[in-house]
Amino acid sequence: YKPRGDWLAPPTLSLQNGVWVLELPKSLQGTTDYPSEFLKFDNWIAATDIDARLNTPLANIYRRRIDEQWDEIITQRGDGAHVAAVVMEAVMHGAGGMDLIDPLFQHQLAKAAKARKVPVVMDEVFAGLWRLGRESACHLARIEPDVACYAKLLTGGTLPLAVTLATEDVFETFRGQEKSDGLLHGHSYTAHPIGCSVAIAALDAYKDPEFNPNLDVASGISNDM
């Protein structure tokens, strides 16, 4: 087995002296001068306001550099090369270093993939399901994935359970009359009733303001990270 993947170094966010600061990887440094107002945010809400930040020069810089790196990868791989999928951990890298990734960068990367008809796979096992104040971490990055994976908080951490969701187009790809058409991946305890029952209870609890006082019912946002 030889893994065939390419990795893009993402910009990260960190809280420094009460201010959210955006730190750029070397691949983005030196490409232009960045006004400080685009690199610092007074609060988490401002840092993750994708609609507002899409109108900044930084959004265009991200997209241009992503397109350049995409073309470089294809050129290095040679004739006939293509990208099978873009896989991301939504907003927070867990085992990858506990880094908060700039959601604007992930948004632009997902747009670049969609423009090339490349499926977007979001790993929300760690950061999904209210970990970052939203039901889905993808909501922070304004991404609609083709495939998404959830676990951990799916059952409140009490029982092992994971779920993989897919769009109808992806799901239909594996439908057919022959075994070779299917995605032959499963195990004896798939959708075990106790785990599923606990997951339903956990998901209901997260949306219950009496159980979760941090929840703003009107906005559907948890006020406390």
N, C-alpha and C positions, 0 to 999 in steps of 0.2 A: 504493500500500500504506500503510495506516495501522495501526500496531501498537495492539492493544487489550488492554492488560494493566494490572494493578494490582500494586503492590509493597508488601510489608509490611516494615518495618524490624525486623530481628531482634536479640535480645540476643546479645552476643558474649562469648567467653572469651579471656582473655589471661594469660600467666604473668608475674607481677610479684613480684620478690624471693622466688622459690621457691614462691609460692602462686598457685593458679588463681583469678582474679577475674572475676566476672560483671558485665558492664557493660550497663545497660539503655538502650534508645533512648528518645527524648523521649516517644514514644507510650505508654510504660509508666511513665515517671517521674511521681511526684506522685499516682498513683492510690491508693497506700497506703504505709504504712511497711514497709520490708523489713528484718527482722532480719538482722544481719550473717552469721549462720550459714548463711543460704540464698544468700549472695552470694560466699562464699569456700570454697575446697576445698583440702585438703592435697595432693591429687595428682590426676592425670588420671583414674584409675579412679573416684574419688569423684565427680568432675565429670560423668562419663558413666554413672553408675549410675542409669539411668532408673527401674528398679523401686523403688529407695529414694526417689528424688526425686519420684515420682508422689504420694507421701503428704505432700508439703509444700504450704503455702499458695500457693507460687509457681506450682505446676502449675495450680491453679484460676484464678489471676489470668491466666496465659497463655491458658487456654481461654476465659475470659470476654471478654478483650480481642480475641481472634481472632474470636469470634462477633460481637462488636460491629462490628468493622471489616468483616467479611463482609457484614453487613446494610447498613452504610453504603455499601459499593461497589454492592450491588444497587439501593439506593435512588437513588444518583446516576446509575446507568445508565438507569433508567427501566423502565417496564412491559415484561415479557417478557425482561428481562435474566437471564442465568445465567452461571455460571462453567463454562468448558469443561474446565479442568484446573488442578491445582495443580502447579507445576514448581519443584523445589528442587535446589540443589547440596547433596549430603549432607554436613553437618557443616562442611565447609570451602569457602569461596568462593575460587576460584582467581583468575581475571581480575577478579572483582568486588571485589578488595581484599586478598586473602590473609587473610581473617578466619575465625576459628573460631567457628561458630555454636553457640549452646547447643542440644544435641540434644534437650533437654526441650521447647523451643519448637517444634522441627520435628516432634517426636512429637505434640504437641497439635494442630498445624496439620494433620497427616495425619489424625488422628482426626476433626477437624472436617470435612475433605473427605469422608472415608469415610461419616460420618453423613449427609451430603447426597448420597451416591452420585456424587461427583465424583472422577474418576480422579486418582491421584497419580503424577506422573512425576518420577523421581529421576535427576539427572545425576551419575553417578559417574565421569565421564571423568578428573577430576583426583584425587579423594580415594579412589576405590574401589580394590579389590584390594591390601589390606595397607598402603596409604599411611599410614593412621591406626591401624595395629595390628590391624585386623580384615579378614577377607576381603572384607567389604562394609561400607562406611561406614554403610549403612542399619542394620546390626546395632547400631551405637552408639546410634542414635535409636529402635531397636525399631520400624522402619517396614517394612511389606511393600508395596512399590510395585506399581502396575499396569503401569508401564513403567519400565525402567531402562536406562541407556546406559553402556557401558564402552569404554575405549580406553587409550592411554598405557602403563600397566604391563601391559596385556593381553599384550603381547609383550616385556615388559622394556625397552621403549623402543628396540628394535632394528629393527623393521619397522612400517610403518603398518597398523593394523588396528583396527576398531571393531566393536562388537556392540550391538544393541538387543534387549533381552529384554522379553517381554510375557506377561501372564497369558493363560490359555486364553480367557477371556471377551473380552479385547481382540483377541486374534488372530482369533477366530471372526467378529468384526465385519467384517473385511475379506475374508472368504471368500465366494465367490459365482460364478455362472456368467458374469456379465458383467464386462467390463473396468472398467466404472464402479464396480463393487463393491470393487475391489482398491485397495491403497495402492501406487500406481505410482511407486515410488521405488527406483531401483537403478542399478547401473553395471557396466561390463564386468569389473571385477576383484572382484566380490562373492565372498566366501569363497575367495580365491585360496589354493591348497594350501600354498605356502611360509609365508605369513603364519599360516595356521591351525596348521601344524606347530610353528612357533615359539611360538605362543600356548599350545599344549598343554605344550610343554617348560617355558615360563615358569611356568605355573600349577602344574605338578608341583614345580618348584624351590622356589617359595614355601612349599610344605607339607613340604619335605624338611628335617628338623632338621640333617642334616649340611651341607647347602648354606646353610641359614638358621638360624644358631645362636640367633637371637633368638626363635625360635618355641617356645612352650610347647605341646607336643604334647597334653597332657592337656586344656588349656582351649581350644586352638585360637586363642590370642591371641599376637601378637608383643609381647614385653616391652619392646622399645626402639622409640620412635616415630622 
